[in-house]
């Protein structure tokens, strides 16, 4: 056994691939990762890919199918829930397949879980093609106003099992997990200074996610209302030739993003050019918010061959369920 292996830290990776373009890189990462934590890969890929993964990862990780009895519309939640059931350690890292922890990141997560039920670290993209800089603007604005929504969390396994899991039939599963932990009385710690690298997606996938990510804001009505107001405001300013007003608004948006970039030493991982993309991202979200609203009124947003209507459950509803005011339908 590797002397660096932390017996009280486990790593759950929910996965569903349609091609194996990144298999060699992921395998190398899993080989390094397995020296520091037990790894459970919950693989919902088609049979041919699953079998190939099983051959490549034999003896390296615990490689399993998602629990067939779960059947959630959001397959990631099925993967997370299956992995947490199988985990043996008290502290578990949940991470998407594009997240890349180093030993310092794992150690930081383990330390923070000593005083929290859920830890919310900060992802950053590396390398940085143009679309990753564009998407980083969203991250910087989220940091300026609170915290970002990463592709990874740390969680206490006993707390997760005790709260009965979380709703797997919503689109914004990260917000759903955060809200459920809080509704069940858990302590959520945001760690904007715990930086964990994330690989950027391809440009085509970036474009395909624009409306879906805007749909997430339906679970945060004030945020959604603000973005729905962007397009009318820009159109009105252009119609009235108030170009100076638009320039000031763009400058303020860049300044706010820059505050997020500098928070907790973020300038070390976020390039200054990403702040410059902030006005572009806000306009993009303003347009996509209207498209997301249209999707909500016509049956929901497409996701993995299905349509998901609900972005996430409200805080009020989750507290009601936590208090026994309605049928909870335990998930674990």
N, C-alpha and C positions, 0 to 999 in steps of 0.2 A: 504493500500500500504506500502511495506517495505520502511523504511526511507533511506536505502542504495541504492535504485533503482535510477539509473542515467537515467533521461528521455531523455537525448541527446546522449545516447549510445545504440546501438542495436547490436544483435548478430545473424548472419546468419550461419546456419549449413546445408550444402548440404549433403545428405545422400542417399546411396543406398546399402542395405544389402541383402545378400542371406540367412543369418541365423541370429538368435537372441542371439548368445552366449554371447554378451556383453551388453544385454539389461538392466539388473539390474544396472550394473556399470554406464552406460550412463544416465539412468534415475536419479540416485542419483546425478550425476554431473549436469544435467539440473535443478534439484530441487534447488541446491545451486546457480547455475548461474542465475536463474530467480529472485533471490533476488537483483541482481545488474544491470540487463539489461533486456529489452524485448528480447525474443528469438524467432526466426523464424526458424523452421526446415523444409527444403524443401526435401521431402522424395520420392525418386524414386524407393523404394523397391516394390517387387511383392505384389499383392493385399492382400494376407493373412497376410503378415508381416506389411503392411501399416495399416491395420485395427487393429492389435494388438498394434502397436505404438500409434495409435489414442486413444485407450482405456487407455493405460498407461499414456499418456501425456496430457489428457484432463484437461484443466484449468491450465496447467503448462507452455505450450508454444503454439505458433501459429503453427499448424501442417498442411502443405499443400502439394499438388502434384506440381511437376515442371510444368511450363506453357507448355501445349501441343503444342502451336504454335511455340515454339522455335526449337525443333527437332535437336539440335546440336549433332554432332558425339561424342563430349566429354560431357558426362552427367553432370559433375561437373559444367561446365560453365552454363548449363541450370539451375542448382540449385542456383548458385550464382546470376545469372541475375534475376530469379524469386524472390529471397529473397530481392535483392536490390530494385526491383520494389515495393514490399510490405512494406519495411521498412518505418518508419515514422521519425526516428531520423536523425539528420544531420551527425552523425558519426557512422560508422558501422564496427564491427569486422566480418571478414569472417574466418571460421575455419573448418578444416576437422574434421571428427568424432572421431579422436584419439587425438585431441588437448585438453589440460586441463588448462584453465586459472584459476588463483587465483585472489582475489580482487586487489592485488598490480599490477598484470599484466594488468588487465582491466584499472586501474587508470593510469598506465604508457602509455598505448595505447591512452587513451582519451586525455592525456596531449600532446602527440606528434602530434596527429591529429589537435591540435590547430594551428600548423604551417606547415602542410603537407597535400597533397592530397592522398598520399599512404604511409603507414608505413610498414616497413619490419622488424619484430622482429626476434628473434633467438630461434628456438626450441632446446630442448635437451631431450633425452630419459630417462625415469625413469618408471619402473625398467630397468636394463641393462643386459639382456641375451647376450650371446656371439655375436649373429648376430647384436644386437644393437650397441655393441662396434665397430664392423666391419664397420657398416654404419656411425657411428659417425666419423670415420676417414675421410670420404668424407666431412662431415661438417667442420672439423678442417682445412682441406686443402682449402676449399672454404673461410673460415674466414681469412686464412693467405693471400689469394690473393685478397680479396675484401669482399664479403658477401655471405651468404648461401641462399638457396631457401627454405623458411619455408612452413609449411602447414597452415599458417594463415597470414592474412594481416589486417590492418586497412585502411579504405577508407572513403572519404567524399562522401556521397550519391549523392549530387547535381553534383559533378564533374563526377562521374560514369555515371549518366544519361545523362549529357551534352555531354560526349564524345561518346555516343552511344554504350556503352558496349564494348565488345572485342570479337575476333574471337573464336567461340566455336567449330571449326572444326580442331583444332590443338591438338597435344599431350601434349606439355609443356605449360599448361595453365598459370602457375605462371609467367614464363618469358614473355608470351604474355601479361599478364595484366600489368606487370612492363613496358614493352616497349610501350604499348599503352598509358598509363598514361603520360609517358615522351614525346611521339610523339605529344600528345595533349596539351603540355605545362604545364603539372602538375609537382608538386614537389614531388619527391620520397625520403623518408628519410629511410636510413638503420639504424637499432638500434641494433647493435651486443651485447649491454649490457642489452637489454630487453629480459629476458629469460622466455620462456613459455614451460611448460612441455608437452611432447608428449608420448603416450603409444607406445611401440614397437609392431610391427605386429608379427604374428607367423612366425617361421622359414621357413615354406613352402612358405608363401607369399613373404618373403624376397628373396628367390631364384627365384621365378617367376618374380620378378621385375627387375632382373639384366640387361637383354637386353633392356627392355623398358626404363630404366633410362639412359642407354648408348645412346639410340636413341635420347634422349633430346639434346645431344651435337651436333646433326646435325644443330641445330639452331645457334651454335657458332663455326664456321669453324676452327678458330685457335685452340680452345680447342680440337675439334675433331681430328685435324691433330696431335696434340701432343700425344693424347692417341693412335692413330693408329700407331704411331712410337714406342710405348712401346714394343710391342711384337717382332718386328724385332730386336730392340736393345738388348733385353734380349736374344733372340735366338743367335744373333751374338756373344755376350759376352760369352755365354755358349759354343758355338762351338769353340771359340778361347781360352777357359779356362781362361777367365779374371774374375775370381771369386772376386778378390780384387776390381775391378771396380764395380761389382754388390753390394758388401758390402758397398762401399762408397756411391753409389746411394741410397741404402736403408737407410743408416744413415742420409743422407741429407733429404730424404723424411720424416723421423721421426722428424727431427729437424724443418722442415717447419710446419708439423702438430702441433708440440709443440708450435710454435709461435702462431698459430691459437687458441690453447687451452688456452693460457695465456692472449690473447687479451681481454680487458674489463672485467677482473676478471673471465674469463671462466673456470679457474681451479676449481671454486666452484661447477660447475655442470657437467664438463667433466672430467672423470677419466683419469689419466695418461696412463693407459693401452690402451686407444683408439688411442693414438698417435702411439703406437707400431704396430697397424693394418694398418697404412698408406701404407707401401710398398705392403702389400697383396691386399689392395683395388685398388692401382694403377695398379697392374698386372691384377686383375679381370676386371677393366675397359678397360684395353688394349685389353684383349680377347673379351669382350662383344662389344667393339666398332666395331670390324670386323664383328661380327654377326649382329650388328645394321645396318652397311653399307650394308650387304647382304640383310637384310630385306627391306631397302630403295630401293634397285635395283629390288626387286621382289614384289612391291606393297604396302609396308608399314608394320607397326608393328601391331599385333593384340591388340585390346583394346575393352573390353566390347562387344564382339561379332562382332566387325567391324574391319576394317583396317584403320589406320590413316597414311597417307603418310607424311604430313607436321608436323615437330616438332613445329615450331613457325614461324611467319612472320618476315622477316628481318626488321631492324630498318629503312632502306631506304624505303621499301615498306610502312611501317606504317606512315612515315613522308609524303610520297607522298599522301596517303589517307587522312591524317590529313589536308594537304594543299589543298585538293580538286582536286588533279591531276588525280584522278581516282574515279570511282563510290565507294562510301563509304559503301553503304548497311547498314545503321544504324541498330543496333542490339536491341535497346531498344525502 
